[in-house]
Amino acid sequence: MDKIDRQGMYKIYDNWAQIAQNTYESNLEPIDFKNIDHVVFCGMGGSGAIGDLFASILSGTNIHTTVVKGYVIPKTIDENTLVVFTSVSGNTVETLSALESASKINCKIIGFSSGGMLETFCIKNNIEYKKITKIHSPRASFLNFVYSMLKTLIFIIPIHKQEIIQSIKLLENTSQKISSTNLSETNPSINLANWIDGTPVIYYPWGLETVAIRFKNSLQENVKTHAIIEDVIESSHNGIVSWEKKSQMVPILIEGVDDHSKTKQRWNIMHQYFEENNINYKKITSVDGGILSKILCLIYQLDYASIYYAVQLGIDPSPVNSIDFIKEKL
């Protein structure tokens, strides 16, 4: 691990549960934005995954949500809209462009970053802002940003304190199984990394889309490999046909322990289809808990699997040279 993962990304993941707890126990003060019926989350990459997470949580409420991964904010923004800008570095050009546009219209705004130009812009323009520490990289900083934002936006994101405490406890339980203190056959993240021998096709139910997106991104950034995501219901009307031809693709099924009954029926049919066609597949099941726990523990397990997979291939998971190339050209 130390020889290949030279920047020690795995050591950060070993401490993810502790990072979550320390962040949640910090002295960050909540901000009560009044009369909000629309929340827009703006961010790219690891920061954009945070917006995906909160959009999933808010999908069960009466608050409309939009996730923006680009330069342009929606025309539906008004005085009852909260626009949340997240950039771990604080220098993401797409997010900064969207922030400048939002600052010119009548809406409520808050920014989260580790500093950078986002901090400077928010302070200069008297915009609500929270500075959050970056840990290693944007993707590794996921949990301290998530729990910082949970504390700050508690009046907007309706998650009870008990569910947040439960999520931290389940992250601790997950850590004991998948961290580098358990480099054995009982480690589910290592098992998944050992199993992947082609291009992953990641199937997910609608409520766990953010997990699939995050896993795809982690495979791309950490392992430097291609990955595809498919909604299990929609894929039954198109993507499933692709398996009629032999390929180097390998199906990974991300299932919720209490998925909708119709979704469970679809999973069973998918299992039967793969088995009858001699297609080896891997099933990953969520923990039994609230939506926050389900999503975060799955992301934890799958992120760590991508690190183990990278190390097994002799690839340092930290550098992202292609992303750096693009950023240098902007």
C-alpha positions as CSV (number, residue, x, y, z in Angstrom):
1,M,0.0,0.0,0.0
2,D,2.7,2.5,1.0
3,K,4.9,1.7,-2.0
4,I,2.1,2.3,-4.6
5,D,-0.2,4.8,-2.8
6,R,2.7,7.2,-2.3
7,Q,0.5,10.1,-1.0
8,G,-1.3,7.9,1.5
9,M,-4.8,8.2,0.3
10,Y,-5.7,4.9,2.0
11,K,-4.6,6.3,5.4
12,I,-7.2,9.1,5.0
13,Y,-9.9,6.5,4.2
14,D,-8.9,4.5,7.3
15,N,-9.9,7.6,9.3
16,W,-13.1,8.5,7.5
17,A,-15.4,7.6,10.3
18,Q,-13.3,9.6,12.8
19,I,-13.3,12.5,10.3
20,A,-17.1,12.4,10.2
21,Q,-17.4,12.4,13.9
22,N,-14.9,15.2,14.5
23,T,-16.5,17.3,11.8
24,Y,-20.0,16.8,13.2
25,E,-18.8,17.6,16.7
26,S,-17.2,20.9,15.5
27,N,-18.4,24.3,16.5
28,L,-19.9,25.2,13.0
29,E,-23.0,27.3,13.5
30,P,-26.2,26.6,11.4
31,I,-27.7,29.2,9.1
32,D,-31.5,29.5,8.9
33,F,-32.5,30.4,5.4
34,K,-36.2,31.3,5.4
35,N,-38.9,30.4,3.0
36,I,-36.8,28.1,0.7
37,D,-38.6,25.9,-1.7
38,H,-35.8,25.3,-4.2
39,V,-32.2,24.4,-3.6
40,V,-29.5,24.4,-6.3
41,F,-26.2,22.6,-5.7
42,C,-23.3,23.8,-7.8
43,G,-20.0,21.9,-7.9
44,M,-17.8,19.7,-10.0
45,G,-16.1,16.3,-9.5
46,G,-15.8,15.5,-5.8
47,S,-17.7,18.7,-4.9
48,G,-20.4,17.8,-7.3
49,A,-20.9,14.4,-5.6
50,I,-21.9,16.3,-2.5
51,G,-24.7,17.9,-4.4
52,D,-25.8,14.5,-5.7
53,L,-26.0,13.3,-2.1
54,F,-28.1,16.1,-0.8
55,A,-30.3,16.0,-3.8
56,S,-31.1,12.3,-3.0
57,I,-31.9,13.2,0.6
58,L,-34.1,16.1,-0.4
59,S,-36.0,14.1,-3.0
60,G,-38.2,12.8,-0.2
61,T,-39.3,16.4,0.8
62,N,-41.3,19.2,-0.8
63,I,-38.2,21.1,-1.6
64,H,-37.3,21.1,-5.3
65,T,-33.6,20.4,-6.0
66,T,-31.3,20.9,-8.9
67,V,-27.7,19.8,-9.3
68,V,-25.6,22.0,-11.6
69,K,-22.3,20.6,-12.9
70,G,-21.2,23.3,-15.2
71,Y,-21.3,27.1,-15.9
72,V,-25.0,27.8,-16.2
73,I,-27.5,28.1,-13.4
74,P,-31.2,27.4,-14.0
75,K,-33.6,30.2,-15.0
76,T,-36.1,29.0,-12.3
77,I,-33.9,30.6,-9.5
78,D,-35.8,33.3,-7.5
79,E,-36.0,34.8,-4.0
80,N,-37.1,31.5,-2.5
81,T,-34.1,29.6,-3.9
82,L,-30.9,28.8,-2.0
83,V,-27.9,28.2,-4.3
84,V,-25.2,26.2,-2.6
85,F,-21.7,26.5,-4.2
86,T,-19.1,23.9,-3.2
87,S,-15.5,23.8,-4.4
88,V,-13.0,22.0,-2.2
89,S,-10.1,23.9,-3.8
90,G,-12.1,27.1,-4.1
91,N,-10.8,27.6,-7.6
92,T,-13.1,25.6,-9.8
93,V,-13.8,27.7,-12.8
94,E,-17.2,26.4,-13.6
95,T,-18.4,26.9,-10.0
96,L,-16.9,30.4,-9.8
97,S,-18.7,31.4,-13.1
98,A,-22.0,30.1,-11.8
99,L,-21.4,32.0,-8.5
100,E,-20.8,35.2,-10.3
101,S,-24.1,34.8,-12.2
102,A,-26.1,34.0,-9.1
103,S,-24.7,37.0,-7.3
104,K,-26.4,39.2,-9.8
105,I,-30.0,37.9,-9.2
106,N,-32.4,37.9,-6.3
107,C,-31.7,34.6,-4.5
108,K,-30.0,33.3,-1.4
109,I,-26.4,32.0,-1.7
110,I,-23.9,30.2,0.5
111,G,-20.4,29.0,-0.4
112,F,-18.2,26.2,0.9
113,S,-14.5,25.7,0.1
114,S,-11.1,25.4,1.7
115,G,-10.3,28.9,0.6
116,G,-9.3,30.1,-2.9
117,M,-11.1,32.5,-5.1
118,L,-14.5,31.3,-3.9
119,E,-13.7,32.5,-0.4
120,T,-12.4,35.8,-1.7
121,F,-15.5,36.4,-3.9
122,C,-18.0,35.5,-1.1
123,I,-16.2,37.8,1.4
124,K,-16.0,40.7,-1.0
125,N,-19.6,40.4,-1.9
126,N,-21.0,39.8,1.6
127,I,-22.2,36.3,0.7
128,E,-22.6,33.6,3.4
129,Y,-19.5,31.4,3.4
130,K,-18.0,28.5,5.4
131,K,-14.3,27.5,5.2
132,I,-13.8,23.8,5.4
133,T,-10.4,22.1,5.6
134,K,-9.3,20.1,2.5
135,I,-8.0,16.6,3.4
136,H,-5.6,15.2,0.8
137,S,-7.9,15.8,-2.2
138,P,-11.4,16.8,-3.1
139,R,-12.6,13.2,-3.3
140,A,-11.0,12.3,0.0
141,S,-12.5,15.4,1.6
142,F,-16.0,14.2,0.9
143,L,-17.0,13.4,4.5
144,N,-15.7,16.5,6.2
145,F,-17.5,18.6,3.7
146,V,-20.7,16.5,3.9
147,Y,-20.9,16.7,7.7
148,S,-20.0,20.4,7.8
149,M,-22.8,21.2,5.3
150,L,-25.2,19.0,7.3
151,K,-24.5,21.2,10.4
152,T,-24.7,24.4,8.5
153,L,-27.8,23.6,6.5
154,I,-29.7,21.7,9.1
155,F,-32.8,23.9,8.7
156,I,-32.9,23.0,5.0
157,I,-31.8,19.4,5.0
158,P,-34.3,17.6,7.3
159,I,-32.2,14.9,8.8
160,H,-32.7,14.1,12.5
161,K,-29.7,14.2,14.8
162,Q,-30.2,10.5,15.6
163,E,-29.9,9.6,12.0
164,I,-26.7,11.5,11.7
165,I,-25.3,9.8,14.8
166,Q,-26.4,6.5,13.3
167,S,-24.6,7.2,10.1
168,I,-21.3,7.9,12.0
169,K,-21.7,4.6,13.9
170,L,-22.3,2.6,10.8
171,L,-19.3,4.3,9.1
172,E,-17.3,3.0,12.1
173,N,-18.6,-0.5,11.6
174,T,-17.9,-0.3,7.9
175,S,-14.3,0.9,8.6
176,Q,-13.6,-2.1,10.8
177,K,-14.5,-4.3,7.8
178,I,-12.8,-2.5,4.9
179,S,-9.8,-0.5,6.3
180,S,-6.2,-1.4,5.9
181,T,-6.3,-3.0,9.4
182,N,-8.2,-5.9,7.7
183,L,-6.2,-6.9,4.7
184,S,-7.8,-10.3,4.5
185,E,-10.4,-12.3,2.5
186,T,-13.1,-11.0,4.8
187,N,-12.6,-7.4,3.6
188,P,-15.6,-6.7,1.1
189,S,-13.7,-3.9,-0.6
190,I,-10.7,-6.1,-1.3
191,N,-13.0,-8.8,-2.5
192,L,-14.6,-6.4,-5.0
193,A,-11.2,-5.2,-6.2
194,N,-10.1,-8.7,-6.7
195,W,-13.2,-9.6,-8.6
196,I,-13.1,-6.8,-11.2
197,D,-11.4,-8.0,-14.3
198,G,-13.0,-5.8,-17.0
199,T,-14.8,-2.5,-17.5
200,P,-17.5,-2.1,-14.7
201,V,-21.1,-1.5,-15.7
202,I,-22.6,-0.2,-12.5
203,Y,-26.4,-0.8,-12.0
204,Y,-28.3,1.2,-9.4
205,P,-31.9,2.0,-8.3
206,W,-33.0,5.7,-8.6
207,G,-32.5,6.4,-4.8
208,L,-28.9,5.3,-5.0
209,E,-27.9,7.1,-8.2
210,T,-25.4,9.3,-6.2
211,V,-23.5,6.1,-5.1
212,A,-23.2,4.9,-8.7
213,I,-22.0,8.3,-9.9
214,R,-19.4,8.5,-7.1
215,F,-18.2,4.9,-7.7
216,K,-17.8,5.6,-11.4
217,N,-15.8,8.8,-10.7
218,S,-13.6,7.0,-8.1
219,L,-12.8,4.3,-10.6
220,Q,-11.9,6.9,-13.2
221,E,-9.8,9.0,-10.9
222,N,-8.2,6.4,-8.7
223,V,-7.8,3.5,-11.1
224,K,-7.6,5.5,-14.3
225,T,-10.1,3.2,-16.0
226,H,-13.4,3.5,-17.8
227,A,-16.7,2.8,-16.0
228,I,-20.4,3.0,-17.0
229,I,-23.5,3.5,-14.9
230,E,-27.0,2.3,-15.7
231,D,-30.4,2.8,-13.9
232,V,-31.6,-0.8,-13.4
233,I,-35.2,0.1,-14.4
234,E,-34.3,2.2,-17.5
235,S,-31.6,-0.3,-18.6
236,S,-34.3,-3.0,-18.8
237,H,-35.6,-1.1,-21.9
238,N,-32.2,-0.7,-23.7
239,G,-28.9,-1.4,-22.0
240,I,-29.7,-5.0,-21.1
241,V,-29.5,-6.0,-24.8
242,S,-25.8,-5.2,-24.8
243,W,-25.1,-8.4,-22.8
244,E,-26.3,-10.5,-25.8
245,K,-22.8,-9.9,-27.2
246,K,-19.7,-11.0,-25.4
247,S,-17.5,-8.2,-24.1
248,Q,-15.0,-7.2,-21.4
249,M,-17.7,-5.5,-19.3
250,V,-18.5,-6.8,-15.8
251,P,-21.8,-6.0,-14.1
252,I,-21.9,-4.6,-10.5
253,L,-25.3,-4.3,-8.9
254,I,-25.7,-1.7,-6.1
255,E,-28.9,-2.7,-4.2
256,G,-30.6,-1.1,-1.3
257,V,-31.6,-3.4,1.6
258,D,-35.1,-1.9,1.5
259,D,-35.5,-1.0,-2.2
260,H,-39.1,-0.5,-3.5
261,S,-40.9,-3.8,-4.1
262,K,-41.0,-3.3,-7.8
263,T,-37.2,-2.6,-7.8
264,K,-36.6,-5.8,-5.9
265,Q,-38.6,-7.7,-8.4
266,R,-36.4,-6.1,-11.2
267,W,-33.2,-7.1,-9.3
268,N,-34.4,-10.7,-9.1
269,I,-35.1,-10.7,-12.8
270,M,-31.6,-9.3,-13.5
271,H,-30.0,-11.9,-11.3
272,Q,-31.9,-14.6,-13.2
273,Y,-30.9,-13.1,-16.6
274,F,-27.2,-13.0,-15.8
275,E,-27.2,-16.5,-14.3
276,E,-29.0,-18.1,-17.2
277,N,-26.6,-16.4,-19.6
278,N,-23.5,-17.4,-17.6
279,I,-22.5,-13.7,-16.9
280,N,-20.6,-13.4,-13.7
281,Y,-22.0,-10.4,-11.6
282,K,-21.3,-8.9,-8.3
283,K,-24.0,-7.7,-5.9
284,I,-23.3,-4.9,-3.3
285,T,-26.0,-4.4,-0.7
286,S,-26.4,-1.3,1.5
287,V,-26.5,-1.3,5.2
288,D,-29.8,-1.3,7.0
289,G,-30.3,2.3,8.1
290,G,-31.5,5.8,7.0
291,I,-30.8,7.2,3.6
292,L,-27.7,9.0,4.8
293,S,-26.2,5.9,6.3
294,K,-27.0,3.8,3.2
295,I,-25.4,6.3,0.8
296,L,-22.3,7.1,2.9
297,C,-21.5,3.5,3.8
298,L,-21.8,2.4,0.2
299,I,-19.6,5.2,-1.0
300,Y,-17.1,4.4,1.7
301,Q,-16.9,0.7,0.7
302,L,-16.8,1.4,-3.0
303,D,-14.3,4.3,-2.8
304,Y,-12.0,2.0,-0.8
305,A,-12.5,-0.8,-3.4
306,S,-11.2,1.6,-6.1
307,I,-8.1,2.3,-4.0
308,Y,-7.4,-1.4,-3.5
309,Y,-8.0,-2.0,-7.2
310,A,-5.5,0.7,-8.1
311,V,-2.9,-0.6,-5.8
312,Q,-3.3,-4.1,-7.1
313,L,-2.6,-2.8,-10.6
314,G,0.4,-0.8,-9.5
315,I,-1.4,2.5,-10.0
316,D,-1.0,5.4,-7.6
317,P,-4.6,6.5,-6.9
318,S,-3.8,10.1,-6.1
319,P,-2.4,11.8,-9.2
320,V,-5.0,13.0,-11.8
321,N,-2.7,14.3,-14.6
322,S,-5.4,14.5,-17.2
323,I,-7.5,16.7,-15.0
324,D,-4.5,18.9,-14.3
325,F,-3.9,19.1,-18.1
326,I,-7.4,20.4,-18.7
327,K,-7.3,22.9,-15.8
328,E,-4.0,24.3,-17.1
329,K,-5.7,25.1,-20.4
330,L,-8.7,26.9,-18.9
